[in-house]
Amino acid sequence: MEIYFLGTGAGMPSKERNVTSIILNLLAERNVYWMFDCGEGTQHQVLHSPVRIGKLEKLFITHLHGDHLYGLPGLLTSRSYQGGDTGTPFTIYGPKGTEAFIRTALDVSQAHLGYELEIKEYKVSEETVLFDDEQFTVSMAPLVHRIDSYGYRVVEKEQKGRLMVEKLKELGLASGPVMGKIKQGVDITLENGTHLKAADFIGPSYPGRIVTILGDTQPCEYSLKLARGADVLVHEATFAEQKKDLAVAYDHSTAMDAARTAQEAGADMLILTHISSRYQKDEAELLTEEAKQIHPNTFLARDHSCYEILRKKLV
């Protein structure tokens, strides 16, 4: 599992940063990518990345400001051309208005998609489970911004421990159906009458990883709840602390705001993104320096930066 940043700028593109789009690389877990936001020029950023549009399974939109949305029509049509038209549905989750934007753009341009497009809209006032399967649960909650803005919490289900193959081989068992049943947690009685408890041959479980990706927001109750205990928190840091007045006026956060949320929530790693174009080149490091005063394990995202999300230690 990795987080790959296609765009890390706020408001409009700059020479240093494109506007917001984030990839959660789940190739190892389910052979797909999930995308969070799709600002203008996202598909151009993809061309300079290892990401394959045809492997996109889900897209989560945090809010409907253009710097998080305007890349969608081009991305959707390009997905047809790049192998995403093999019958695999593509699901987009977004606030009310997402479908109207997409359908209007596709209808006016007479675009044809060679795959099933599913759009799920929401408007909620509390934390809500958006998606759940045997691998992941995705919940979302409202933030505080000029328009409806949401954050997402991706929780990986607990991973079963490894089968102790060598221990079973010492009992004379070979790889096959019997080992398969034990791996599934089924107790077995051998032909000689020996009873084997599956739990004795399965190692400790791995806790699932937690990734929190927030849309534009002021510090608020739900940003804290969504980030609770996260392995990685991706938080906007549009301004440095000296521009706190602008952050408040435009419903954004400073780097120190993000760090306070990460620290209070007990998030392990904080990654700052959505950086104002006023912070070019090395000037952006001011944001990191400020945040590290509160949360030392902080990183500043740049376009095409990638962060591996390691598994927690065994329990």
C-alpha positions in Angstrom: 0.0 0.0 0.0 1.4 3.4 -1.0 0.2 7.0 -1.3 1.2 8.7 -4.6 0.7 12.4 -5.1 -0.3 13.5 -8.6 -1.0 17.1 -7.6 -0.3 19.0 -4.3 -1.2 22.6 -5.1 -4.1 24.8 -3.9 -6.5 26.8 -6.1 -4.7 26.8 -9.4 -1.6 25.1 -11.0 1.8 26.6 -10.5 5.2 25.8 -12.0 6.0 23.7 -8.9 2.7 22.0 -8.3 -0.4 20.8 -10.1 -3.8 21.0 -8.4 -5.0 18.2 -6.1 -5.1 14.5 -6.9 -4.0 11.6 -4.7 -3.6 7.9 -5.5 -3.9 5.1 -3.0 -2.0 2.3 -4.6 -3.7 -1.0 -3.7 -2.1 -3.1 -6.4 -0.7 -5.5 -3.8 -4.0 -5.7 -1.9 -6.6 -5.8 -4.8 -4.7 -5.0 -8.0 -6.3 -1.6 -8.4 -5.8 2.1 -7.6 -8.2 4.4 -5.7 -8.1 8.1 -6.5 -9.0 11.0 -4.2 -9.9 14.2 -6.1 -9.1 14.9 -9.7 -8.1 18.5 -10.3 -7.4 20.0 -13.8 -4.5 18.3 -15.6 -4.6 15.1 -13.5 -4.4 12.9 -16.6 -1.3 14.8 -17.7 0.3 14.0 -14.3 -0.6 10.4 -14.7 1.5 10.3 -17.9 4.6 11.1 -15.8 3.7 8.5 -13.1 3.5 4.7 -12.8 -0.3 4.9 -12.4 -2.4 3.2 -15.1 -5.8 4.8 -15.6 -7.3 1.5 -16.6 -6.6 0.2 -13.1 -8.6 2.8 -11.4 -11.5 1.2 -9.4 -12.8 4.0 -7.3 -12.6 7.8 -7.1 -13.5 9.8 -4.0 -14.3 13.5 -4.4 -13.8 15.6 -1.3 -15.7 18.7 -2.5 -16.8 20.4 -5.7 -14.3 23.3 -6.0 -12.7 23.2 -9.4 -9.2 22.5 -8.2 -10.5 19.1 -7.0 -12.8 18.3 -9.8 -12.0 19.8 -13.2 -9.9 16.9 -14.4 -12.7 14.4 -14.3 -14.2 14.5 -17.8 -10.8 13.9 -19.5 -9.9 11.2 -17.0 -13.2 9.3 -17.6 -12.9 9.3 -21.4 -9.2 8.4 -21.3 -10.0 5.5 -19.1 -11.9 4.0 -22.1 -8.8 4.3 -24.3 -6.4 2.9 -21.8 -7.8 -0.5 -21.0 -10.6 0.5 -18.6 -13.3 -0.7 -20.9 -13.2 -4.4 -20.2 -16.4 -4.5 -18.2 -14.9 -3.4 -14.9 -17.2 -0.8 -13.4 -15.8 2.5 -12.2 -17.4 4.0 -9.1 -17.3 7.7 -8.1 -18.2 8.9 -4.7 -18.9 12.6 -4.2 -21.1 15.3 -2.7 -24.5 16.2 -4.2 -23.8 17.8 -7.6 -21.1 15.4 -8.6 -23.4 13.5 -11.0 -24.8 16.7 -12.6 -21.2 17.9 -13.3 -20.1 14.6 -14.9 -23.3 13.9 -16.9 -23.4 17.4 -18.3 -19.7 17.3 -19.4 -20.2 13.9 -21.0 -23.5 14.8 -22.7 -22.4 18.1 -24.1 -19.2 16.6 -25.5 -21.0 13.5 -26.7 -18.5 11.3 -25.0 -18.8 7.5 -25.0 -17.5 5.4 -22.1 -16.8 1.8 -22.8 -17.4 0.8 -19.2 -20.1 1.0 -16.5 -19.9 4.3 -14.6 -21.5 4.3 -11.2 -21.9 7.6 -9.3 -22.8 7.6 -5.6 -23.7 11.0 -4.1 -24.1 11.9 -0.5 -24.9 14.7 1.9 -24.4 13.8 5.5 -24.0 15.5 8.8 -22.2 12.8 10.7 -19.6 10.1 10.2 -21.0 7.5 7.7 -19.8 4.2 6.3 -19.5 4.6 2.6 -18.1 1.3 1.5 -17.4 -2.0 3.1 -16.1 -5.4 1.9 -13.9 -8.2 3.1 -10.8 -6.1 2.7 -11.6 -2.4 3.5 -14.1 -0.1 5.2 -14.3 3.5 4.0 -16.1 6.0 6.1 -16.5 9.7 5.5 -17.6 12.7 7.5 -18.3 16.4 6.9 -15.6 19.0 7.4 -15.8 22.8 7.7 -15.3 24.7 4.4 -17.1 27.3 2.3 -19.0 24.5 0.5 -19.8 20.9 1.6 -16.4 19.2 2.1 -15.7 15.8 3.4 -12.8 13.6 4.7 -12.3 9.9 4.1 -11.0 7.2 6.5 -9.8 4.0 4.8 -9.5 1.1 7.3 -7.9 -2.2 6.2 -9.4 -5.2 7.8 -7.3 -7.3 10.2 -5.0 -9.6 8.3 -4.8 -13.3 9.3 -1.5 -14.6 10.6 0.8 -16.8 8.5 0.3 -20.5 8.4 3.2 -22.3 10.3 4.0 -24.6 7.4 7.2 -26.0 8.9 5.5 -26.9 12.1 2.8 -28.9 10.2 5.5 -30.6 8.1 7.1 -31.9 11.3 3.9 -33.7 11.9 4.1 -35.3 8.5 1.7 -33.1 6.6 2.3 -32.0 3.1 1.0 -29.0 1.2 -2.6 -29.7 0.1 -6.2 -29.6 1.2 -5.5 -30.3 4.9 -3.2 -27.4 5.2 -5.7 -25.3 3.3 -8.4 -26.0 5.8 -6.2 -25.2 8.8 -5.2 -21.9 7.1 -8.9 -21.2 6.9 -9.2 -21.8 10.7 -10.8 -25.2 10.6 -9.7 -27.8 13.2 -8.7 -31.1 11.7 -8.6 -34.7 12.9 -5.9 -36.8 11.1 -6.4 -40.4 10.0 -4.4 -41.6 13.0 -6.8 -39.8 15.4 -4.6 -36.8 16.1 -6.7 -33.7 16.6 -5.1 -30.4 15.4 -6.4 -27.0 16.5 -6.0 -24.6 13.6 -5.2 -21.7 16.1 -2.0 -23.6 17.1 -0.7 -23.4 13.6 -1.6 -19.8 12.6 0.7 -17.0 13.6 -0.4 -13.7 15.1 -2.8 -11.5 13.2 -1.7 -8.2 11.5 -3.6 -5.1 12.4 -5.0 -3.4 9.3 -3.6 -0.1 8.2 -5.6 3.2 8.5 -5.3 6.0 6.0 -7.1 9.3 6.4 -7.4 11.8 3.5 -9.2 15.1 4.3 -10.6 17.6 1.9 -10.3 21.4 2.4 -11.2 22.3 6.0 -10.7 24.4 9.0 -9.7 22.5 12.2 -12.9 20.7 13.3 -14.4 17.8 15.3 -14.6 15.3 12.4 -11.1 15.9 11.0 -10.0 14.7 14.5 -12.3 11.7 14.6 -11.4 10.6 11.0 -7.7 10.8 11.9 -7.9 8.9 15.2 -5.1 6.4 15.3 -4.3 6.6 11.6 -1.1 5.3 10.2 -1.1 8.2 7.8 -3.0 11.5 7.8 -3.1 13.5 4.6 -4.1 17.1 5.6 -4.3 20.3 3.7 -1.8 23.0 4.8 -2.7 25.9 2.5 -0.9 28.5 4.6 1.9 29.1 7.0 1.0 30.3 10.5 1.7 33.9 9.7 -1.2 33.8 7.3 -3.6 32.4 9.8 -6.0 35.2 9.1 -6.3 34.1 5.5 -6.8 30.5 6.6 -9.7 31.5 8.8 -11.2 33.8 6.2 -11.2 31.1 3.4 -11.9 28.1 5.6 -8.5 26.5 5.3 -5.8 25.2 7.6 -2.3 26.2 8.4 0.5 23.6 8.7 0.4 24.0 12.4 -3.4 23.4 12.4 -2.8 20.1 10.6 0.0 19.2 13.0 -2.3 19.8 16.0 -4.9 17.5 14.5 -2.4 14.8 13.8 -0.9 15.1 17.3 -4.3 15.1 19.1 -5.6 12.2 17.0 -2.5 10.1 17.6 -1.8 9.8 13.9 1.6 8.3 13.2 2.6 10.1 10.0 1.4 13.5 8.8 1.7 14.5 5.1 1.0 18.1 4.2 -0.6 18.9 0.8 -2.8 21.5 -0.9 0.0 24.1 -0.7 -0.6 27.7 -1.7 1.3 28.9 -4.8 2.8 31.7 -2.6 5.2 29.0 -1.2 7.5 28.1 -4.1 10.5 25.8 -4.0 12.3 25.9 -0.7 9.8 28.4 0.8 7.4 25.5 1.2 9.7 23.9 3.7 8.6 26.6 6.2 5.3 24.7 6.4 7.2 21.5 7.3 9.3 23.3 9.9 6.3 24.8 11.6 4.3 21.5 11.7 7.3 19.5 13.1 7.3 21.7 16.1 4.1 20.0 17.1 4.2 16.7 15.2 7.8 15.6 14.4 6.9 12.8 11.9 5.7 15.3 9.2 6.4 15.3 5.5 5.7 17.9 2.8 4.1 16.3 -0.3 5.4 17.3 -3.7 4.0 16.3 -7.1 5.0 12.6 -7.8 6.2 12.0 -4.2 5.3 8.5 -2.9 5.0 7.2 0.6 4.9 3.5 1.6 2.4 2.6 4.3 4.1 -0.2 6.3 2.1 -2.8 8.2 2.0 -2.4 12.0 3.9 -4.8 14.2 2.3 -8.1 15.0 -0.1 -8.3 17.9 
